[in-house]
Amino acid sequence: MEASSLEINIGNIHYRQDRFAEALACYERAYQGLPPDEDPEGIAAVLSNMATCCISLNAFPKALDSYKKRGSSAKSMPCPCWLRRPTTTLLTSTT
């Protein structure tokens, strides 16, 4: 678990430096090292970080997969609004 915390912190540093591929690799290693039953909110946070990196890398299907996994880890954390289907129709200007 301590190794996972280290990987998360290193991933955060990479992310802040716009090194998204390196950050994603760190978050993936952290995810593998976290025990699934002991820290569901921690797992949800790592999966969110992974999805954010995937979005920055234009890997949208992989980002969606991470958010779906996250949903099964922590149901109380809502999916970001930009991943939800639009509920309204866009209005176009007629002028």
PAMIPA-861024 format. One record per residue: x, y, z of N, C-alpha, C in turn. Coordinates in steps of 0.1 Angstrom, whole numbers, plus 5000, padded with zeros to 4 digits. Each point is the difference from the previous one (the first is absolute). Layout:
nxx  nyy  nzz  caxx  cayy  cazz  cxx  cyy  czz
X  Y  Z  X  Y  Z  X  Y  Z
...
***
This chain:
nxx  nyy  nzz  caxx  cayy  cazz  cxx  cyy  czz
5008  4988  5000  4992  5012  5000  5009  5013  5000
5011  4999  5007  5009  5012  5000  5006  5002  4987
5003  4989  4992  5005  5002  4987  4990  5007  4991
4987  4996  5002  4990  5007  4992  4999  5014  5003
5001  5004  5012  5000  5015  5004  5012  5007  4993
5011  4994  4999  5012  5006  4994  4997  5001  4985
4994  4990  4994  4997  5000  4985  4990  5012  4997
4990  5001  5009  4990  5011  4998  5007  5013  5001
5009  5002  5010  5007  5013  5001  5009  5003  4988
5007  4990  4995  5008  5002  4988  4991  5003  4988
4989  4993  4999  4991  5002  4989  4994  5015  5001
4998  5005  5012  4995  5013  5001  5011  5010  4995
5012  4997  5003  5011  5009  4996  5001  5000  4985
5000  4988  4994  5000  4999  4985  4988  5008  4994
4988  4998  5006  4988  5006  4994  5002  5016  5000
5005  5005  5011  5002  5015  5001  5010  5005  4990
5009  4991  4996  5010  5004  4990  4995  4996  4985
4987  4997  4999  4994  4997  4987  5007  4987  4994
5005  4991  5008  5005  4988  4996  4990  4989  5002
4989  5000  4992  4988  4992  5003  5003  4985  4998
5008  4996  4991  5003  4986  4998  5007  4994  5012
5010  5007  5005  5007  4996  5012  4991  5000  5012
4991  5010  5001  4991  5000  5012  4990  4989  4999
4995  4997  4988  4991  4989  4998  5007  4986  5005
5012  4998  4996  5007  4988  5004  5001  4999  5015
5003  5011  5006  5001  5000  5015  4987  4997  5006
4989  5006  4995  4987  4997  5006  4995  4986  4997
5004  4994  4989  4997  4986  4997  5007  4991  5010
5013  5003  5003  5007  4992  5010  4994  5001  5014
4996  5012  5003  4994  5002  5013  4986  4993  5001
4993  5000  4989  4987  4993  5000  5002  4985  5002
5010  4994  4994  5003  4986  5001  5004  4996  5015
5006  5010  5007  5005  4997  5013  4990  5003  5011
4989  5006  4997  4990  5003  5011  4991  4988  5002
4998  4997  5013  4991  4989  5003  4986  5004  4997
4992  4993  4992  4987  5005  4996  4990  5001  5011
5001  4992  5011  4990  5001  5010  5003  5009  5011
5012  5005  5001  5004  5008  5012  4998  5015  4997
5002  5005  4988  4999  5014  4997  4993  5003  4987
4986  4998  5000  4993  5003  4987  5001  5015  4996
5000  5009  5009  5001  5014  4996  5014  5003  4995
5011  4994  5005  5013  5002  4994  5001  4994  4986
4994  4989  4998  5000  4994  4987  4992  5009  4990
4989  5005  5005  4992  5009  4992  5008  5012  4996
5007  5006  5009  5008  5011  4997  5011  4997  4990
5007  4989  5001  5010  4996  4990  4994  4998  4987
4988  4993  4999  4994  4998  4987  4995  5014  4994
4997  5009  5008  4996  5014  4995  5013  5006  4994
5011  4999  5007  5013  5005  4995  5004  4994  4987
4998  4986  4999  5003  4993  4988  4991  5006  4988
4987  5002  5003  4991  5005  4990  5004  5014  4995
5004  5008  5010  5004  5014  4996  5012  4999  4991
5010  4992  5003  5012  4998  4992  4996  4996  4986
4991  4990  4999  4995  4995  4987  4994  5010  4992
4992  5009  5006  4993  5011  4993  5011  5009  4995
5010  5003  5008  5011  5009  4995  5008  4994  4989
5000  4987  4999  5007  4993  4989  4990  4996  4989
4988  5006  5000  4989  4997  4990  4997  4985  4999
5001  4993  5011  4997  4986  5000  4986  4998  5007
4990  5005  4993  4986  5002  5006  4994  4986  5004
5001  4990  4992  4994  4987  5004  5006  4995  5013
5013  5001  5001  5007  4995  5012  4996  5009  5012
4998  5013  4998  4996  5008  5011  4986  4996  5005
4991  4997  4990  4987  4995  5004  5000  4987  5008
5009  4991  4995  5002  4987  5008  5004  5003  5014
5009  5009  5002  5005  5003  5013  4989  5006  5009
4992  5009  4994  4988  5005  5008  4990  4989  5003
4998  4991  4991  4991  4989  5003  5005  4991  5011
5013  4997  5000  5006  4993  5011  4998  5007  5013
5002  5013  4999  4999  5009  5012  4986  4999  5006
4991  5000  4991  4986  5000  5004  4997  4987  5009
5006  4989  4996  4998  4988  5008  5007  5000  5013
5011  5009  5001  5007  5001  5013  4994  5009  5010
4995  5011  4995  4994  5010  5009  4987  5006  4994
4989  4994  5002  4988  5005  4994  4996  5014  5004
5005  5005  5011  4996  5013  5005  5008  5011  4992
5010  4997  4992  5007  5010  4993  4994  5001  4986
4994  5011  4996  4993  5001  4987  5010  5001  4989
4995  4996  4988  5008  5001  4988  5000  5015  4996
5011  5005  4995  5000  5014  4996  4989  5003  4989
4995  5012  5001  4989  5004  4991  5004  4999  4985
5012  5002  4996  5004  4999  4986  5000  4986  4995
4999  4990  5008  4999  4986  4995  4985  4996  4999
4991  5007  5005  4986  4996  4999  4995  5004  4987
4989  4993  4995  4994  5004  4988  4993  5013  5002
5000  5009  4989  4992  5012  5002  4985  4998  5001
4994  5007  5008  4985  4998  5002  4992  5011  4992
5007  5009  4994  4993  5011  4993  5006  5000  4985
4992  5006  4992  5004  5002  4986  5007  5013  4998
5010  5001  4993  5007  5012  4998  4991  5009  4991
5000  5013  5004  4992  5009  4992  5009  5007  4990
4996  5002  4988  5008  5007  4990  4994  5013  4997
5008  5009  4997  4996  5014  4997  4994  5000  4986
4989  5008  4998  4994  5001  4987  5003  5014  4994
5008  5007  5006  5003  5014  4995  5012  4999  4991
***
